[in-house]
Amino acid sequence: MTKTTVEIDGHRLHLNALIMRERDVSYQRHGYLSADEWRTGLLWRKDREAPVKGADAPTTMTAMPPSRSPSSVEESPTTRRKRFGSHMSVMKSFPDSSISSPYYLVGSPESMSEKICIHWRAQITEWMYHLVDMLDLSREIVSISTFYLDQYHAKTHIDDEKAFQVVAMTSLHLAIKLHSRKKVAICAIASTGNGAVTVRDIEAMELSIMRCLDWHLFPPTSVSIIENFYPIIVSNPRDDGRGLLDNSLEFSLFLAELSVCSYPCVSVHPPSSIAIAAILLGFEYFDIPDETRDAFRRSVDGLAISVDSNSPEVEACGGLLRRLYALAMPADTFFVGG
C-alpha cells in the first residue's frame, strides 16, 4: 500500500468522523434566530444603500474579484480571502453597535434582543475574521468560536450588549486556546474590547461557556471537511488541471468562511452540506472538467457515513452561498441570477 493510498484513506476516515460528529445532537446548533429573517436580510444592502451611495458603490465588505482565466490570474482566491478581511478596517477593535453590516436585516429591530441577535452576530463574525488575519491564525478559528457563541446564546438568551461582547470575545479566546498551535495572550484579546472587557471577565466567562456546552468544544466545520475532501479529489489530477483545482479549493474555502456570517447556513445546514455546496460552486466558478466533478460525487457517495451530494439541502445551501458571494463581491456578477 503506497503512502498516497494511506493518506487518502486517512482523509476518508477523518471525513467519516467529522460527519458522524455533526450528527451528534451535542454539535447541532440550537436555533435562536429566524432563518427567514436572515434570508430576507440578504437583500438589505442593495435596497438600503442604493439611495445614498449608488447601487454599484463599494462597501466595507467589498473586495476586487479575481480573474477566472488560468492564464491571467490577477488575484488568487487566497489573496482575495485576505483582502476580504483587510477591507474591514472598521473592525480593528470590537465593533461598535452603530456600524452597519450588509448581513443586517432591513430596518431597525424592535427590541434590543433582536438587535443583538441580528445586527451584532454579523458584526462580530466580521471582527473575528479581521482579528485572526491580523494575528495570522487559521480562519477556521472563526467557525469554531461562532459555534461556541451560538450555542451559548441559544441556551442563555443574552439580551445585553456588554454580556454578548464578553461571550463573543471569550469564544474567540477559547477557540484559539484549544484549536490553534499559535497561542495568543488573553490580555491581547481583552485589549480589543474598547476598555469594556477585562481579562477577569474573559476568564470567568470561559468556564461558563464550557459548562454550558457540556464540554463539547470540538465542533466539525465546513472548512475541515473541504480540506479533507480535496486531497482525495487531487490524488490523480491531470497535469493541466492542478492549478485550477488549487484555485477552486481556495474559492470553496472562501465560500465556507462567508457562510459563517449567515445564520441559516450554520443553524439549518450541517457543515457537510455547506462544504459540498461550496466545492461544487468552486468547480462551477473555475469550470472544472466534468470528470473531476463526477469523481468528487463518487467520493462523497463512497463515504461510510451516507451523504447525498445531490440532496435538496445541498442545492438550497448552494443558492444561499451564491447570494452571500454576490453580497461580499458585488463587482463579480458570475453568480448573479444563479
C-alpha positions as a Markdown table, in Angstrom:
| # | Residue | x | y | z |
|---|---|---|---|---|
| 1 | Met | 0.0 | 0.0 | 0.0 |
| 2 | Thr | 1.5 | 3.3 | -1.1 |
| 3 | Lys | 1.9 | 6.3 | 1.1 |
| 4 | Thr | -0.7 | 8.2 | -1.1 |
| 5 | Thr | -3.2 | 5.5 | -0.5 |
| 6 | Val | -2.6 | 5.5 | 3.2 |
| 7 | Glu | -3.0 | 9.3 | 3.3 |
| 8 | Ile | -6.2 | 9.2 | 1.2 |
| 9 | Asp | -7.7 | 6.5 | 3.5 |
| 10 | Gly | -6.8 | 8.7 | 6.4 |
| 11 | His | -8.8 | 11.6 | 4.9 |
| 12 | Arg | -11.8 | 9.3 | 4.3 |
| 13 | Leu | -11.7 | 8.2 | 7.9 |
| 14 | His | -11.4 | 11.8 | 9.1 |
| 15 | Leu | -14.4 | 12.7 | 6.9 |
| 16 | Asn | -16.5 | 9.9 | 8.3 |
| 17 | Ala | -15.6 | 11.0 | 11.9 |
| 18 | Leu | -16.5 | 14.7 | 11.1 |
| 19 | Ile | -19.8 | 13.8 | 9.6 |
| 20 | Met | -20.6 | 11.4 | 12.5 |
| 21 | Arg | -19.8 | 14.2 | 14.9 |
| 22 | Glu | -22.1 | 16.7 | 13.1 |
| 23 | Arg | -25.0 | 14.3 | 13.6 |
| 24 | Asp | -24.4 | 14.2 | 17.3 |
| 25 | Val | -27.1 | 16.3 | 18.9 |
| 26 | Ser | -24.5 | 18.0 | 21.1 |
| 27 | Tyr | -22.9 | 19.5 | 18.0 |
| 28 | Gln | -26.1 | 20.7 | 16.3 |
| 29 | Arg | -26.9 | 24.4 | 16.8 |
| 30 | His | -30.0 | 25.3 | 18.7 |
| 31 | Gly | -31.7 | 27.9 | 16.7 |
| 32 | Tyr | -32.4 | 31.3 | 18.3 |
| 33 | Leu | -32.9 | 33.4 | 15.1 |
| 34 | Ser | -35.4 | 33.1 | 12.3 |
| 35 | Ala | -33.9 | 31.7 | 9.1 |
| 36 | Asp | -36.5 | 33.6 | 7.1 |
| 37 | Glu | -35.4 | 36.9 | 8.7 |
| 38 | Trp | -31.8 | 36.2 | 7.7 |
| 39 | Arg | -32.7 | 35.2 | 4.1 |
| 40 | Thr | -34.7 | 38.5 | 3.8 |
| 41 | Gly | -31.7 | 40.3 | 5.2 |
| 42 | Leu | -29.5 | 39.2 | 2.3 |
| 43 | Leu | -31.5 | 41.7 | 0.2 |
| 44 | Trp | -30.7 | 44.5 | 2.6 |
| 45 | Arg | -27.6 | 46.1 | 1.1 |
| 46 | Lys | -29.0 | 47.0 | -2.3 |
| 47 | Asp | -32.3 | 48.4 | -1.0 |
| 48 | Arg | -30.7 | 50.3 | 1.9 |
| 49 | Glu | -27.5 | 51.7 | 0.3 |
| 50 | Ala | -28.6 | 52.5 | -3.3 |
| 51 | Pro | -30.3 | 55.8 | -2.5 |
| 52 | Val | -27.2 | 57.0 | -0.6 |
| 53 | Lys | -24.1 | 55.6 | -2.3 |
| 54 | Gly | -25.4 | 54.2 | -5.6 |
| 55 | Ala | -26.3 | 50.7 | -6.4 |
| 56 | Asp | -22.8 | 49.8 | -7.6 |
| 57 | Ala | -20.8 | 51.6 | -4.9 |
| 58 | Pro | -18.4 | 49.5 | -2.9 |
| 59 | Thr | -18.9 | 49.0 | 0.9 |
| 60 | Thr | -16.5 | 48.0 | 3.7 |
| 61 | Met | -17.3 | 44.4 | 2.8 |
| 62 | Thr | -16.2 | 44.7 | -0.9 |
| 63 | Ala | -13.1 | 43.2 | -2.4 |
| 64 | Met | -12.0 | 43.1 | -6.0 |
| 65 | Pro | -12.9 | 39.9 | -7.8 |
| 66 | Pro | -10.2 | 37.6 | -9.3 |
| 67 | Ser | -9.9 | 36.7 | -12.9 |
| 68 | Arg | -11.2 | 33.3 | -13.7 |
| 69 | Ser | -8.8 | 32.8 | -16.6 |
| 70 | Pro | -6.0 | 30.4 | -15.5 |
| 71 | Ser | -3.5 | 32.2 | -17.8 |
| 72 | Ser | -4.1 | 35.7 | -16.4 |
| 73 | Val | -4.9 | 35.5 | -12.7 |
| 74 | Glu | -4.6 | 39.0 | -11.3 |
| 75 | Glu | -5.6 | 38.0 | -7.8 |
| 76 | Ser | -5.6 | 34.5 | -6.4 |
| 77 | Pro | -8.5 | 33.2 | -4.3 |
| 78 | Thr | -6.1 | 33.1 | -1.4 |
| 79 | Thr | -5.3 | 36.8 | -1.8 |
| 80 | Arg | -9.0 | 37.6 | -2.1 |
| 81 | Arg | -9.7 | 35.9 | 1.2 |
| 82 | Lys | -7.1 | 38.1 | 2.8 |
| 83 | Arg | -8.4 | 41.2 | 1.0 |
| 84 | Phe | -11.9 | 40.5 | 2.2 |
| 85 | Gly | -10.7 | 40.7 | 5.8 |
| 86 | Ser | -8.4 | 43.7 | 5.2 |
| 87 | His | -11.2 | 45.8 | 3.8 |
| 88 | Met | -12.9 | 45.7 | 7.2 |
| 89 | Ser | -10.8 | 48.5 | 8.5 |
| 90 | Val | -13.6 | 49.4 | 11.0 |
| 91 | Met | -13.1 | 46.1 | 12.7 |
| 92 | Lys | -9.6 | 46.8 | 14.3 |
| 93 | Ser | -11.3 | 46.7 | 17.7 |
| 94 | Phe | -14.6 | 45.2 | 18.8 |
| 95 | Pro | -17.4 | 46.6 | 16.6 |
| 96 | Asp | -19.5 | 49.5 | 17.8 |
| 97 | Ser | -23.2 | 48.9 | 17.6 |
| 98 | Ser | -23.6 | 51.8 | 15.3 |
| 99 | Ile | -21.7 | 50.2 | 12.5 |
| 100 | Ser | -23.9 | 48.7 | 9.8 |
| 101 | Ser | -23.4 | 45.3 | 8.1 |
| 102 | Pro | -24.6 | 44.0 | 4.7 |
| 103 | Tyr | -25.9 | 41.0 | 6.5 |
| 104 | Tyr | -28.1 | 43.1 | 8.8 |
| 105 | Leu | -31.8 | 42.8 | 8.5 |
| 106 | Val | -33.8 | 45.5 | 6.6 |
| 107 | Gly | -34.9 | 48.3 | 9.0 |
| 108 | Ser | -34.3 | 48.5 | 12.8 |
| 109 | Pro | -35.1 | 45.7 | 15.1 |
| 110 | Glu | -37.9 | 46.4 | 17.5 |
| 111 | Ser | -36.2 | 45.0 | 20.6 |
| 112 | Met | -32.7 | 45.1 | 22.0 |
| 113 | Ser | -32.6 | 41.3 | 21.8 |
| 114 | Glu | -33.3 | 41.3 | 18.1 |
| 115 | Lys | -30.7 | 44.0 | 17.6 |
| 116 | Ile | -28.1 | 41.9 | 19.3 |
| 117 | Cys | -29.1 | 38.7 | 17.5 |
| 118 | Ile | -29.4 | 40.0 | 14.0 |
| 119 | His | -27.1 | 43.0 | 13.9 |
| 120 | Trp | -24.3 | 42.1 | 16.3 |
| 121 | Arg | -23.7 | 38.5 | 15.2 |
| 122 | Ala | -22.8 | 39.5 | 11.7 |
| 123 | Gln | -20.6 | 42.4 | 13.0 |
| 124 | Ile | -18.8 | 40.1 | 15.5 |
| 125 | Thr | -18.1 | 37.5 | 12.8 |
| 126 | Glu | -16.5 | 40.1 | 10.6 |
| 127 | Trp | -14.5 | 41.4 | 13.5 |
| 128 | Met | -13.3 | 37.9 | 14.3 |
| 129 | Tyr | -12.1 | 37.4 | 10.7 |
| 130 | His | -10.2 | 40.6 | 10.8 |
| 131 | Leu | -8.6 | 39.8 | 14.1 |
| 132 | Val | -7.5 | 36.3 | 13.2 |
| 133 | Asp | -6.0 | 37.7 | 10.0 |
| 134 | Met | -4.1 | 40.3 | 12.0 |
| 135 | Leu | -2.8 | 37.6 | 14.3 |
| 136 | Asp | -2.0 | 35.2 | 11.4 |
| 137 | Leu | -4.3 | 32.5 | 12.7 |
| 138 | Ser | -6.3 | 29.9 | 10.8 |
| 139 | Arg | -9.7 | 31.3 | 9.7 |
| 140 | Glu | -11.3 | 28.1 | 10.8 |
| 141 | Ile | -11.0 | 29.5 | 14.4 |
| 142 | Val | -13.9 | 31.8 | 13.5 |
| 143 | Ser | -16.1 | 28.9 | 12.6 |
| 144 | Ile | -15.4 | 27.3 | 15.9 |
| 145 | Ser | -15.8 | 30.4 | 18.0 |
| 146 | Thr | -19.1 | 31.3 | 16.4 |
| 147 | Phe | -20.3 | 27.8 | 17.3 |
| 148 | Tyr | -19.5 | 28.5 | 20.9 |
| 149 | Leu | -21.2 | 31.9 | 20.7 |
| 150 | Asp | -24.4 | 30.5 | 19.0 |
| 151 | Gln | -24.7 | 27.5 | 21.4 |
| 152 | Tyr | -24.2 | 29.7 | 24.5 |
| 153 | His | -26.6 | 32.3 | 23.3 |
| 154 | Ala | -29.3 | 29.8 | 22.4 |
| 155 | Lys | -29.2 | 28.3 | 25.9 |
| 156 | Thr | -28.9 | 31.6 | 27.9 |
| 157 | His | -30.7 | 34.1 | 25.7 |
| 158 | Ile | -28.4 | 37.1 | 26.2 |
| 159 | Asp | -30.2 | 40.4 | 25.8 |
| 160 | Asp | -27.4 | 42.8 | 26.9 |
| 161 | Glu | -24.7 | 44.2 | 24.6 |
| 162 | Lys | -21.9 | 44.0 | 27.2 |
| 163 | Ala | -22.7 | 40.4 | 28.0 |
| 164 | Phe | -22.8 | 39.5 | 24.3 |
| 165 | Gln | -19.5 | 41.2 | 23.8 |
| 166 | Val | -17.9 | 39.2 | 26.7 |
| 167 | Val | -19.2 | 35.9 | 25.3 |
| 168 | Ala | -18.0 | 36.7 | 21.8 |
| 169 | Met | -14.5 | 37.7 | 22.9 |
| 170 | Thr | -14.3 | 34.7 | 25.2 |
| 171 | Ser | -15.5 | 32.3 | 22.5 |
| 172 | Leu | -12.7 | 33.6 | 20.3 |
| 173 | His | -10.1 | 33.2 | 23.1 |
| 174 | Leu | -11.3 | 29.7 | 23.9 |
| 175 | Ala | -11.2 | 28.6 | 20.2 |
| 176 | Ile | -7.7 | 29.9 | 19.8 |
| 177 | Lys | -6.6 | 28.3 | 23.1 |
| 178 | Leu | -8.0 | 24.8 | 22.1 |
| 179 | His | -7.6 | 24.8 | 18.3 |
| 180 | Ser | -4.6 | 26.9 | 17.4 |
| 181 | Arg | -0.9 | 26.0 | 17.5 |
| 182 | Lys | -0.1 | 29.6 | 17.7 |
| 183 | Lys | -1.3 | 31.0 | 21.1 |
| 184 | Val | -2.5 | 34.5 | 21.8 |
| 185 | Ala | -2.4 | 36.0 | 25.3 |
| 186 | Ile | -5.7 | 36.6 | 26.9 |
| 187 | Cys | -4.8 | 40.2 | 27.6 |
| 188 | Ala | -4.3 | 40.7 | 23.8 |
| 189 | Ile | -7.9 | 39.6 | 23.2 |
| 190 | Ala | -9.2 | 41.8 | 26.0 |
| 191 | Ser | -7.3 | 44.8 | 24.6 |
| 192 | Thr | -9.6 | 44.8 | 21.6 |
| 193 | Gly | -12.7 | 45.4 | 23.7 |
| 194 | Asn | -12.5 | 49.2 | 23.8 |
| 195 | Gly | -11.9 | 49.0 | 27.5 |
| 196 | Ala | -15.3 | 47.4 | 28.2 |
| 197 | Val | -14.0 | 43.9 | 28.8 |
| 198 | Thr | -11.3 | 42.8 | 31.2 |
| 199 | Val | -9.1 | 39.7 | 31.5 |
| 200 | Arg | -11.1 | 38.7 | 34.5 |
| 201 | Asp | -14.4 | 38.9 | 32.5 |
| 202 | Ile | -13.0 | 36.6 | 29.9 |
| 203 | Glu | -11.6 | 34.1 | 32.5 |
| 204 | Ala | -15.0 | 33.9 | 34.3 |
| 205 | Met | -16.9 | 33.5 | 31.1 |
| 206 | Glu | -14.6 | 30.8 | 29.8 |
| 207 | Leu | -15.7 | 28.3 | 32.4 |
| 208 | Ser | -19.3 | 29.4 | 32.0 |
| 209 | Ile | -19.2 | 28.6 | 28.2 |
| 210 | Met | -17.5 | 25.2 | 28.7 |
| 211 | Arg | -20.1 | 24.2 | 31.2 |
| 212 | Cys | -23.0 | 25.5 | 29.1 |
| 213 | Leu | -21.8 | 23.5 | 26.1 |
| 214 | Asp | -21.2 | 20.5 | 28.4 |
| 215 | Trp | -17.6 | 20.4 | 27.3 |
| 216 | His | -18.5 | 19.7 | 23.6 |
| 217 | Leu | -15.8 | 22.0 | 22.3 |
| 218 | Phe | -14.6 | 20.3 | 19.1 |
| 219 | Pro | -17.3 | 21.0 | 16.5 |
| 220 | Pro | -16.9 | 19.8 | 12.9 |
| 221 | Thr | -16.5 | 22.7 | 10.4 |
| 222 | Ser | -17.2 | 23.0 | 6.7 |
| 223 | Val | -13.6 | 24.2 | 6.3 |
| 224 | Ser | -12.2 | 21.0 | 7.8 |
| 225 | Ile | -14.5 | 18.9 | 5.6 |
| 226 | Ile | -13.4 | 20.8 | 2.5 |
| 227 | Glu | -9.7 | 20.4 | 3.4 |
| 228 | Asn | -10.2 | 16.6 | 3.8 |
| 229 | Phe | -12.1 | 16.2 | 0.5 |
| 230 | Tyr | -9.6 | 18.0 | -1.7 |
| 231 | Pro | -6.6 | 15.6 | -1.2 |
| 232 | Ile | -9.0 | 12.9 | -2.4 |
| 233 | Ile | -10.0 | 15.0 | -5.4 |
| 234 | Val | -6.5 | 15.8 | -6.5 |
| 235 | Ser | -4.9 | 12.4 | -5.8 |
| 236 | Asn | -4.7 | 11.8 | -9.5 |
| 237 | Pro | -5.0 | 15.3 | -11.1 |
| 238 | Arg | -4.4 | 16.0 | -14.8 |
| 239 | Asp | -1.2 | 17.8 | -15.4 |
| 240 | Asp | -3.0 | 20.8 | -16.8 |
| 241 | Gly | -5.7 | 20.9 | -14.1 |
| 242 | Arg | -3.9 | 21.1 | -10.8 |
| 243 | Gly | -3.7 | 24.9 | -10.8 |
| 244 | Leu | -7.4 | 25.3 | -11.4 |
| 245 | Leu | -8.1 | 22.8 | -8.6 |
| 246 | Asp | -5.9 | 24.7 | -6.2 |
| 247 | Asn | -7.9 | 27.9 | -7.1 |
| 248 | Ser | -11.1 | 26.0 | -6.7 |
| 249 | Leu | -10.1 | 24.9 | -3.2 |
| 250 | Glu | -9.4 | 28.4 | -2.1 |
| 251 | Phe | -12.7 | 29.6 | -3.6 |
| 252 | Ser | -14.6 | 26.9 | -1.8 |
| 253 | Leu | -12.9 | 27.8 | 1.5 |
| 254 | Phe | -13.8 | 31.4 | 0.9 |
| 255 | Leu | -17.5 | 30.4 | 0.5 |
| 256 | Ala | -17.3 | 28.3 | 3.6 |
| 257 | Glu | -15.9 | 31.3 | 5.5 |
| 258 | Leu | -18.7 | 33.5 | 4.2 |
| 259 | Ser | -21.3 | 31.0 | 5.4 |
| 260 | Val | -20.3 | 31.6 | 9.0 |
| 261 | Cys | -21.6 | 35.2 | 8.6 |
| 262 | Ser | -25.0 | 33.8 | 7.6 |
| 263 | Tyr | -27.1 | 32.3 | 10.4 |
| 264 | Pro | -29.2 | 30.0 | 8.2 |
| 265 | Cys | -26.1 | 28.3 | 6.8 |
| 266 | Val | -24.8 | 27.4 | 10.2 |
| 267 | Ser | -28.0 | 26.8 | 12.0 |
| 268 | Val | -30.1 | 25.0 | 9.4 |
| 269 | His | -27.4 | 23.3 | 7.2 |
| 270 | Pro | -24.8 | 20.9 | 8.6 |
| 271 | Pro | -21.2 | 21.5 | 7.8 |
| 272 | Ser | -21.0 | 18.7 | 5.3 |
| 273 | Ser | -23.8 | 20.3 | 3.2 |
| 274 | Ile | -22.1 | 23.6 | 3.3 |
| 275 | Ala | -18.8 | 22.0 | 2.3 |
| 276 | Ile | -20.2 | 20.0 | -0.6 |
| 277 | Ala | -22.2 | 23.0 | -1.9 |
| 278 | Ala | -19.0 | 25.2 | -1.7 |
| 279 | Ile | -16.9 | 22.6 | -3.5 |
| 280 | Leu | -19.5 | 22.3 | -6.3 |
| 281 | Leu | -19.7 | 26.1 | -6.7 |
| 282 | Gly | -15.9 | 26.2 | -6.8 |
| 283 | Phe | -16.0 | 23.6 | -9.7 |
| 284 | Glu | -18.6 | 25.8 | -11.5 |
| 285 | Tyr | -16.7 | 29.0 | -11.0 |
| 286 | Phe | -13.4 | 27.7 | -12.4 |
| 287 | Asp | -15.1 | 25.4 | -15.0 |
| 288 | Ile | -13.5 | 22.2 | -13.6 |
| 289 | Pro | -13.9 | 19.3 | -16.0 |
| 290 | Asp | -17.0 | 17.0 | -15.6 |
| 291 | Glu | -14.8 | 14.0 | -14.9 |
| 292 | Thr | -13.4 | 15.7 | -11.8 |
| 293 | Arg | -16.9 | 16.7 | -10.7 |
| 294 | Asp | -18.1 | 13.1 | -11.2 |
| 295 | Ala | -15.1 | 11.7 | -9.3 |
| 296 | Phe | -16.0 | 14.1 | -6.4 |
| 297 | Arg | -19.6 | 12.9 | -6.2 |
| 298 | Arg | -18.4 | 9.3 | -6.2 |
| 299 | Ser | -16.1 | 10.1 | -3.3 |
| 300 | Val | -19.0 | 11.6 | -1.4 |
| 301 | Asp | -21.2 | 8.6 | -2.2 |
| 302 | Gly | -18.4 | 6.2 | -1.2 |
| 303 | Leu | -18.2 | 7.5 | 2.4 |
| 304 | Ala | -19.1 | 5.0 | 5.1 |
| 305 | Ile | -21.5 | 7.6 | 6.6 |
| 306 | Ser | -24.1 | 8.2 | 3.9 |
| 307 | Val | -24.1 | 11.8 | 2.5 |
| 308 | Asp | -26.1 | 12.8 | -0.6 |
| 309 | Ser | -24.3 | 15.4 | -2.8 |
| 310 | Asn | -27.5 | 15.8 | -4.9 |
| 311 | Ser | -29.8 | 16.4 | -2.0 |
| 312 | Pro | -32.3 | 19.4 | -1.9 |
| 313 | Glu | -30.4 | 20.6 | 1.2 |
| 314 | Val | -27.1 | 20.9 | -0.7 |
| 315 | Glu | -28.9 | 22.6 | -3.5 |
| 316 | Ala | -30.6 | 25.1 | -1.1 |
| 317 | Cys | -27.3 | 25.7 | 0.6 |
| 318 | Gly | -25.7 | 26.4 | -2.8 |
| 319 | Gly | -28.3 | 29.0 | -3.5 |
| 320 | Leu | -27.6 | 30.8 | -0.3 |
| 321 | Leu | -23.9 | 30.7 | -0.8 |
| 322 | Arg | -24.4 | 32.3 | -4.3 |
| 323 | Arg | -26.2 | 35.2 | -2.7 |
| 324 | Leu | -23.7 | 35.6 | 0.1 |
| 325 | Tyr | -20.9 | 35.8 | -2.5 |
| 326 | Ala | -22.8 | 38.4 | -4.5 |
| 327 | Leu | -23.0 | 40.5 | -1.4 |
| 328 | Ala | -19.4 | 40.1 | -0.5 |
| 329 | Met | -18.1 | 40.6 | -4.1 |
| 330 | Pro | -20.7 | 42.9 | -5.8 |
| 331 | Ala | -18.4 | 43.6 | -8.7 |
| 332 | Asp | -18.3 | 39.9 | -9.7 |
| 333 | Thr | -21.6 | 39.0 | -11.4 |
| 334 | Phe | -20.7 | 35.4 | -12.1 |
| 335 | Phe | -23.5 | 34.0 | -9.7 |
| 336 | Val | -26.0 | 36.8 | -10.3 |
| 337 | Gly | -29.3 | 35.3 | -11.3 |
| 338 | Gly | -28.0 | 31.8 | -10.5 |
